[in-house]
Amino acid sequence: MRILVTGGTGVIGSWVTRRLVQMGEKPVVLTSRGDTSLIADVASAVTVESGDVRDLGRLMRIVHTHRIDCIVHFAALMPPQCQADPVAAFEVNCRGTLHVLEAARSLGVRRVVYASAKGVYGVVPPPWGHPDFQPIDEEFPKNPVSVYDGTKLFGEHLGENYRRNYGLEFVSLRFATTYGPGKLARHGPLSIHSKLIENAMLGRPSRGVRGADQRDDMIYMADVAQGVVQATLATTLPHSVYHLGSGRLSTLREVAAAIWRLYPEAEIELEPGLDYLGLGLGYSLYDCSRAMNELGYRPEYDVERGVADYVETMQHLGIAPTYTP
């Protein structure tokens, strides 16, 4: 299959690119950053194209030149930037997604795999949120709060329109709370898991970290990539939306415990309470049975294994940890 990954050098996209290479594929990667450090180990096995999803002409030339069969769409502006600049958020996340869909429709691409977000649900109330955490499935009511989450839900609706009206195979993937190498440097201080891990790698303290009692579905990037690639390569897609989560609830206390196993001297001070992201929303437990039954998805990483692989991958790629006070 000839696959284009937009944002394929980014925090999550790089893991998908790597997984595709491991599966024997030779993906084309679209990047506006020019930074391939997160795919340094597989860069020789991919074709890197510079460009921006806001440039429809450039996107269509790439799709045509490489005779793309499937587009995996990760290119997006992240939450802090979206909230600070809603116009840019619309241009990148909404218009960019429209361009991906239009290029696919116009040039005979069979499938678009779209990276959505857990934020489309907004605040998850009891009994699905704290303290009971009954699992939520893909039909749970959507009520996005932030600009970013609103753009992601818009992209889902737009893709559904192309699926219904033009016969394009379109699938949205909603991820639980993700963590993995590169997220701190690219996504900023909201990457709490990365802060704890990378500060410990540097021998620097992490103090006053709030929300130690908050339970959440935390998914490591390798499991995200597994599910995305399964949706990309699946022969058929019975549904157009799938959850990808870890299948368990974890806390920052468990993250810290996993770090201490690797770095016994790490200074990590956690404060009790909830809402470790400071956003007041987004904590839930995903029902992933649809992805498990229809895609063969099986999450493999608990927090302990995820933290260990995080450190190993940073070292393997030669990525220097980032200190966050």
C-alpha positions in Angstrom: 0.0 0.0 0.0 1.2 3.5 -0.8 0.7 5.5 2.4 1.1 9.2 3.1 1.5 10.3 6.7 0.9 14.0 7.3 2.7 15.1 10.4 4.7 11.9 10.1 7.7 13.3 11.9 5.7 14.6 14.9 5.2 13.2 18.3 2.6 10.6 17.5 3.1 10.6 13.7 6.7 9.5 14.1 5.6 6.3 15.9 3.1 5.5 13.2 5.8 6.1 10.6 8.2 3.7 12.4 5.5 1.1 12.9 4.7 1.2 9.2 8.4 0.7 8.3 8.5 -2.3 10.7 5.5 -3.8 8.9 7.4 -3.6 5.6 5.8 -0.5 4.3 7.6 2.5 2.7 5.5 5.5 3.7 5.8 9.0 2.4 6.0 11.6 5.2 4.7 15.1 4.9 6.4 17.6 7.3 6.3 21.3 7.6 9.0 21.3 10.3 11.9 19.7 8.5 12.9 18.1 11.8 13.3 14.3 11.3 14.9 13.6 14.7 12.0 11.5 15.9 12.3 9.2 12.9 16.1 9.2 12.7 16.2 5.4 13.1 14.0 4.8 10.0 14.6 7.9 7.9 16.4 5.9 5.2 13.3 3.8 4.7 10.8 6.6 4.2 10.3 9.4 1.6 10.2 12.8 3.3 8.3 15.6 1.5 8.2 19.1 2.8 4.9 20.9 2.7 1.9 22.2 4.6 -1.6 20.8 4.6 -2.8 24.4 4.1 -1.3 24.3 0.6 -3.8 22.2 -1.4 -1.8 22.3 -4.6 1.3 21.0 -2.9 -0.6 18.3 -1.2 -2.3 17.2 -4.4 1.0 17.0 -6.2 2.5 14.8 -3.6 -0.5 12.5 -3.6 -0.4 12.3 -7.4 3.3 11.8 -7.7 3.4 9.0 -5.2 0.1 7.5 -6.3 -1.1 7.4 -2.7 -3.7 4.8 -1.6 -4.2 5.9 2.0 -3.6 9.1 3.9 -2.9 9.0 7.6 -3.6 12.5 8.8 -1.8 13.7 11.9 -0.7 17.2 10.9 -2.4 19.7 13.3 -1.9 22.7 15.5 -1.7 21.7 19.2 -4.1 22.8 22.0 -2.1 25.8 23.4 -1.5 27.3 20.0 -5.1 26.7 19.0 -6.4 28.5 22.0 -4.0 31.4 21.5 -4.8 31.8 17.8 -8.2 30.4 16.8 -7.8 31.7 13.2 -4.6 29.6 12.8 -6.4 26.7 14.4 -9.1 26.9 11.8 -6.6 27.2 8.9 -4.4 24.2 10.0 -6.9 21.8 11.7 -10.1 22.5 9.7 -9.0 23.8 6.3 -6.0 21.4 6.4 -8.3 18.4 7.0 -10.6 19.6 4.2 -7.6 19.7 1.9 -6.6 16.1 2.8 -10.1 14.9 2.1 -10.4 16.9 -1.1 -7.1 15.6 -2.4 -8.2 12.1 -1.5 -11.5 12.5 -3.3 -10.0 14.1 -6.4 -7.2 11.7 -6.8 -8.8 8.4 -6.0 -7.3 7.8 -2.6 -9.1 4.8 -1.0 -8.9 5.6 2.7 -8.2 8.5 5.1 -7.2 7.7 8.7 -7.9 10.7 10.9 -6.3 11.5 14.3 -9.1 12.9 16.5 -8.9 13.6 20.2 -10.4 12.6 23.6 -11.3 16.2 24.1 -14.3 15.9 21.8 -16.1 14.6 24.9 -15.3 17.6 27.0 -16.0 17.2 30.7 -16.9 13.5 31.4 -19.4 13.5 34.4 -20.1 10.8 36.9 -20.6 7.9 36.7 -18.3 7.8 33.6 -15.8 10.3 35.2 -14.5 10.6 38.7 -15.0 8.7 41.0 -16.6 5.7 39.3 -15.1 5.7 35.8 -17.6 3.5 34.0 -16.0 2.9 30.5 -17.2 5.1 27.7 -17.7 3.9 24.2 -17.6 5.8 20.9 -21.2 6.8 21.1 -20.7 8.9 24.3 -22.0 12.4 23.9 -19.6 14.9 22.4 -19.2 18.3 24.0 -15.9 19.9 23.2 -14.7 22.9 25.3 -11.4 24.1 23.8 -10.8 25.4 20.3 -8.5 22.4 19.5 -11.1 19.9 20.5 -13.8 21.7 18.5 -11.6 21.6 15.4 -11.1 17.9 15.9 -14.8 17.2 16.1 -15.3 19.3 13.0 -12.8 17.1 11.2 -14.7 14.0 12.2 -17.9 15.5 10.8 -16.3 16.6 7.6 -14.8 13.2 7.1 -18.2 11.6 7.7 -19.6 13.8 5.0 -17.0 12.7 2.5 -17.6 9.1 3.5 -21.4 9.4 2.9 -21.4 11.5 -0.2 -18.2 10.4 -2.1 -17.6 6.9 -0.9 -14.3 7.7 0.7 -13.2 5.2 3.4 -12.8 7.5 6.4 -12.0 6.5 10.0 -11.5 8.6 13.1 -9.3 7.4 16.0 -9.8 8.9 19.4 -6.8 8.4 21.7 -6.8 8.3 25.5 -4.2 10.5 27.3 -0.9 9.9 25.3 2.6 10.0 26.5 5.9 9.3 24.8 9.3 10.7 23.7 9.3 14.1 22.1 6.0 15.2 23.6 7.6 17.6 26.1 9.8 19.4 23.6 7.0 19.6 21.0 3.8 19.9 23.1 5.0 21.9 26.1 4.4 21.8 29.8 1.0 20.0 29.6 3.1 16.8 29.0 3.3 16.0 32.7 4.4 12.4 32.2 7.3 13.6 30.1 8.3 16.2 32.7 8.6 13.6 35.4 10.5 11.1 33.2 12.9 13.6 31.6 13.7 15.5 34.7 14.6 12.2 36.3 16.8 11.4 33.3 18.6 14.7 33.9 18.9 14.2 37.6 16.8 17.2 38.2 13.9 17.5 40.6 10.1 17.6 39.9 8.5 19.4 42.8 4.9 20.5 43.5 3.3 18.3 40.8 -0.4 18.4 41.5 -3.1 15.8 40.9 -1.4 12.7 42.2 -4.8 11.0 42.9 -6.3 11.6 39.5 -7.0 8.3 37.7 -6.9 8.4 33.9 -6.6 6.2 30.9 -2.9 6.7 29.8 -1.7 5.2 26.5 1.9 4.9 25.5 2.7 6.0 21.9 3.7 2.4 20.8 0.1 1.3 21.5 -1.3 4.3 19.7 0.8 3.4 16.7 -0.3 -0.2 16.8 -4.0 0.8 16.6 -3.4 3.4 13.9 -1.5 1.0 11.6 -4.1 -1.6 12.2 -6.8 0.8 11.0 -4.6 1.8 8.1 -3.9 -1.7 6.8 -7.3 -3.3 7.7 -9.1 -5.0 4.8 -12.4 -3.6 6.0 -13.5 -1.0 8.6 -17.0 -1.9 9.9 -17.1 1.4 11.9 -15.9 4.9 11.2 -14.8 5.7 14.8 -12.6 3.8 17.2 -11.2 4.3 20.7 -7.5 3.5 21.4 -6.7 3.4 25.1 -4.7 1.3 27.6 -7.6 -0.6 29.0 -6.8 0.5 32.6 -6.8 3.5 34.9 -3.4 4.8 36.2 -2.2 7.7 38.3 0.9 9.9 38.4 1.9 7.9 41.5 2.3 4.9 39.3 4.3 6.9 36.8 6.6 8.0 39.6 6.9 4.5 40.9 8.0 3.3 37.5 10.5 6.1 37.3 12.0 5.2 40.7 12.6 1.7 39.5 14.9 3.1 36.9 16.2 6.1 38.8 16.0 5.3 42.6 17.4 8.8 43.5 15.0 10.8 41.4 13.4 13.7 43.3 9.7 13.6 42.6 7.3 15.4 44.9 3.6 14.8 44.1 0.8 16.7 45.6 -2.6 15.0 46.3 -5.7 16.0 44.4 -7.3 15.6 41.0 -6.9 17.2 37.5 -3.2 16.8 37.0 -3.5 18.6 33.6 -5.2 21.6 35.1 -7.9 21.6 32.5 -10.8 20.4 34.5 -11.8 17.8 31.8 -10.7 14.8 29.8 -10.3 12.1 32.5 -12.1 8.8 31.5 -11.7 5.1 30.9 -12.1 4.1 27.3 -14.1 1.0 26.2 -11.8 -0.2 23.4 -13.8 -3.4 22.6 -14.7 -2.1 19.1 -11.0 -1.7 18.1 -10.1 -5.0 19.8 -12.8 -7.0 18.0 -12.6 -5.3 14.6 -9.0 -4.2 14.2 -7.3 -6.8 16.4 -6.0 -4.0 18.7 -4.3 -5.2 21.9 -2.7 -2.6 24.2 0.7 -4.0 25.3 2.1 -1.2 27.5 1.2 -0.6 31.1 2.8 2.4 32.8 5.8 0.5 34.0 6.7 -0.8 30.6 5.8 2.5 28.9 8.2 4.5 31.1 11.0 2.0 30.6 10.5 2.1 26.8 10.3 5.9 26.9 13.8 6.1 28.4 15.2 3.4 26.1 13.8 5.2 23.0 15.2 8.6 24.0 18.6 7.0 24.3 18.2 5.0 21.1 17.3 8.1 19.1 19.9 10.3 20.8 17.3 12.8 22.0 18.4 14.9 24.9 15.9 15.2 27.7 14.3 18.5 28.4 14.2 20.0 31.8 10.9 21.5 33.0 10.9 23.4 36.4 
